[in-house]
Amino acid sequence: MARICELTGKGRMVGHNVSHANNKTKRTFLPNLQNVTLLSDSLDQGFKFRVSTSGLRSVEHVGGLDNWLLKTSDDKLSINARKVKKALSKKQAIAA
């Protein structure tokens, strides 16, 4: 399973462990991913995502899952999130 946030696209970063003697060895920094069920207001349904905690805060700041998906570009979203975004777009097109 890839260690990538499904909503923000945040993945692992590479850096160094630096010792007291300034020796550098490679290491990875992994995002803090959590399994979360986010509720869609317009679809009246919950969707399970693997989201970073900073991504979860961003979703709440924007106003929920629906607003986040409609404002975010498809290349950052996972396949699962794109399907939900497509369903939201269809629902809005029918309502308009």
ABEGO torsion letter per residue (X at the ends): XBBBBAAAGBBBBBBBBBBAAGBBBBBBBBBBBBBBBBBBAAAGBBBBBBBBAAAAAAAAAAGEAAAAAAABBAAABBAAAAAAAAAAAAAAAAAX
